[in-house]
Amino acid sequence: MFRYLNETLAAYQARDPAARSKLEIFLLYPGVRATIDHKIAHFFHTHHMPFIGRAVSQIARFWTGIEIHPGATIGRRLVIDHGMGIVIGETAEIGDDVLLYQGVTLGGTGKDQGKRHPTIGNNVLIGSGARVLGPFKVGDGARIAANAVVLREVPPDATAVGVPAHIVRVAGQRVAYASTVDQIHITDPVNETMKSLLSRVEFLERELDSRKGYHFEPTEPEQQKEET
């Protein structure tokens, strides 16, 4: 337990420039309190005492604003930045070295049985307000942008952007550490497609205008409008 806690505190120091000391992180950071309480709740849940486990998780939710179901499985060195509003479902699985920002939901769609919540790989970053809904895998090194709604599997080393989320692979660079991600300068594939279509329309208009002898013939409604 001490080794687990020391690793977690070191991960917070590495990823949060505002963190001054391990003692400050341990006493004042809600994410640390939430993960420690989850360890306790998970113990009771797996030892056939679900009521006590759920009670511990609800107390942690009251103090931290972070709701982690006792049945969820969490790996090592999880960092929860601020954390208010985070919800992690019962069958969710989180790998090692994951970074979650406030408002993240690892939930279900309400249509699945058994495994209902996502599996998050190692070195994954999930931005503020993102929703990951369903029993699929988010691959190692993936990035989910702020406020994205992810409803399908995310490949390793890919970026999910938008509502619903679109997958954008990281070109020529492997994301091995979640803190290196840039959440601001992310290309939206929908915007890129619209720009391409507009550019094509402008090109076709110029081609039509440049043709010799081109004469615009008004349609019948327009002819009637001119006569009146």
Stockholm file with secondary structure:
# STOCKHOLM 1.0

chainA/1-228         MFRYLNETLAAYQARDPAARSKLEIFLLYPGVRATIDHKIAHFFHTHHMPFIGRAVSQIARFWTGIEIHPGATIGRRLVIDHGMGIVIGETAEIGDDVLLYQGVTLGGTGKDQGKRHPTIGNNVLIGSGARVLGPFKVGDGARIAANAVVLREVPPDATAVGVPAHIVRVAGQRVAYASTVDQIHITDPVNETMKSLLSRVEFLERELDSRKGYHFEPTEPEQQKEET
#=GR chainA/1-228 SS CHHHHHHHHHHHHHHCTTCCCHHHHHHHCHHHHHHHHHHHHHHHHHTTCHHHHHHHHHHHHHHHSCEECTTCEECSSCEESSCTTCEECTTCEECSSCEECTTCEEECCSSCCSSCSCEECTTCEECTTCEEESSCEECTTCEECTTCEECSCBCTTEEEETTTTEEEECTTCCCCSGGGCCSSSCCCHHHHHHHHHHHHHHHHHHHHHHSTTCCCCCCHHHHHHHHC
#=GC SS_cons         CHHHHHHHHHHHHHHCTTCCCHHHHHHHCHHHHHHHHHHHHHHHHHTTCHHHHHHHHHHHHHHHSCEECTTCEECSSCEESSCTTCEECTTCEECSSCEECTTCEEECCSSCCSSCSCEECTTCEECTTCEEESSCEECTTCEECTTCEECSCBCTTEEEETTTTEEEECTTCCCCSGGGCCSSSCCCHHHHHHHHHHHHHHHHHHHHHHSTTCCCCCCHHHHHHHHC
//
